[in-house]
């Protein structure tokens, strides 16, 4: 692909490219630690921008997360920070959305006259396709390229839903992840679904992960074509690549998408995010603070509008409810203190299988059908070692905070965290 231009000039972007994908977990991408996969385009995104290492979704409903990204907030509060759609409207931009989940944008279509949604019919075929353009991913990205070439889009939003619907990329993409002595992947496009027990063959789980890695590699190749097209017209543009939620791939007893959603372990809630600033600030940098997708929406809105937030970090953090996006634009402006202090001190995640609360140094997961489990962060990347019995004071403090959030007690998301949580997290930073 033609790499995004290394040195953009000027303050305001000519346009913006926003790419979101459902069922895209961070741990399966090479810029986020998957050394056995190959994602050269996404690696180029990371080299051109800021990779955000700890983005956690607050809810596993992708439609609600899309709205948070679009508006820079969820709920009724919207007078302090705006997202990309409001900023685009203020600049007189035309917004084109290309997606295979058109229904997820129906409410946004009624709110913005400058929003044009191009729906791509989702497909669920029994076997892998032959041609690149025939895959679910190919249909969406090919359509996005065609729409952009019409010259009417100032903000191009590509949303891919099919990573959770059908794995139908051409066979060559999955074959590249299998050795001669591995079980053959086969041509089936249906997403496997099974429970992982002591009796499960580990090769069965590995096969699913390798097939999924092929799907991501196929997506990566199409993203390269998309950015090459965008770069041919826009000399100065910003970009955000963001996942909406992960997918169970055997880390916590389940592979695939079952009717009953698992607890919100990071396998499901930790998503990749790469922000490419139009002015080329902080290229090839990583940010390790806690973030939510709504924060990236607020940041993109700020960058499109060209308006920074002049308030201090203390003013930003004090009294801000979790549903209001907190822009990380100050990081791009060189606020060194924000690297250490962060914009969020906690992320509350909820899904069909339970609740979770993550702070700087810990994560407590409360499944609906079992006891709470405590994990040391960021060391325990995959939530595999429960240390609740060895850190009872931390577990109790987090459980009390989580209970307050679950029952929506007053100021539960803004009152200061107990000292034991703050102190332990600070020691490891």
C-alpha positions, 0 to 999 in steps of 0.5 A: 500500500501507499503509506500515509504521508509522514509529514502533514502540514496545517492545522485542520484536516482536509478529511477524516477516515474512521474505521470500526470493526466489531469482534476485533480483539486487541490481542490478535493484532501484531501492533498489540502483541500478537507476534505470530500474526501478520498485519503490515497495514495496521502496523503502518497505522501504528507507526504513523500514529498513537497506539492506545494500549488499554481501551476497554468497552463500557458495554458489549452492545456494538450499536451503543458503542458506535453511538458513543464514538459518533457523538462523543458521549452517551446519555443526555450530556452533550454540551461539553465535548462533541464527537466527529459527527457534530464536528463534521456538521459544524464544518459543513462536511459530508459524512459517508458511512459504508457498512454491512450493519446499516440498522446500527446507524438508523438513529444517527441518520435521523439526527444528521442531515449530512449523514449518508449511509451506504448499506452493504448486504451482509452475507453468510456463505457456507464456504470461503470465496474465491475472489477477494471482492466476494468476501464479506470484508471485500464487499464493504471495503470495495464499496467504501473505495468506490464511494470515496472515489465519487469525491463527495465524502469529507468524513468516510466511516467504514464499519465492518460487522462481518468478523462476527458473522462469517469467516469467508475470506479466500482460502489462501489467507487462512492457509498462510497460518498453518504448517504442514503438520497442523490439522488442515483448516478446511473451507468452512465459513461458519464461525465455530462455536464450542465450549473448552473443557479438559477434554478439548484438543488444544489443536482445535482451539488453535485452528480457530485462532489461526483461521481468524488470524487469516480473516484479520490478515485479509482485512489488513490487506483491504485497509491498505487499498483503502488508505492508498485511495484516500491518500491520493486525494487527501494530503492532510487527513486524520484516521482512527482504527477502533474495535467495538468488542472482542470475541471468545477464542478459548481463553475463558472456556468458550470459542465462538459466539454462543447465545449466552455471552461470557463474562466481560473478561478482557478477551471481550472488552479490550479493543485495539485503537490507533489514532493518526493525527493530521499534524503527525504528532506522536507518530510511533508512540504508545499510550497506556492509560485507561480509555473507552471508545467514547474518549476516542470519539471526543478526541476525533471531534476535537481534531476535526473541529480544530478546538482543543480543551483548555481546561486543566487535567484536574478540571477535566477529571473532576465531576465528569460522568463516565458517559462523557468522552474525555479527549486525549488531545492534550497528549498530542499537544505535549501534556507530559503529565497526562501520560502518567496521570491519565484521563480515566482512573476506572472503566466499568464494563457490562455485558450479558455475562456479568460486570467488570471494573478495571482501574490502573493496577487491577481488574475485577470481573464478576460473572453472573454465575460465579464468584468475582475474580481479581487480576493484576494489571497490566501484567495479567494481560489475558485475565488468567491468574485469579489473585482475589485470595492473595489480595483480599483488601483490593478485592473487597475495595473493588467489589464495593466500587463495582456494586455501587456502579451496578446499582447506580448509586449517586456519584459512583463513577466520579467519587475518588477511588479507595486509597488501596486501589490508587496506591497499589496502581501507582507503585507499578507505574 
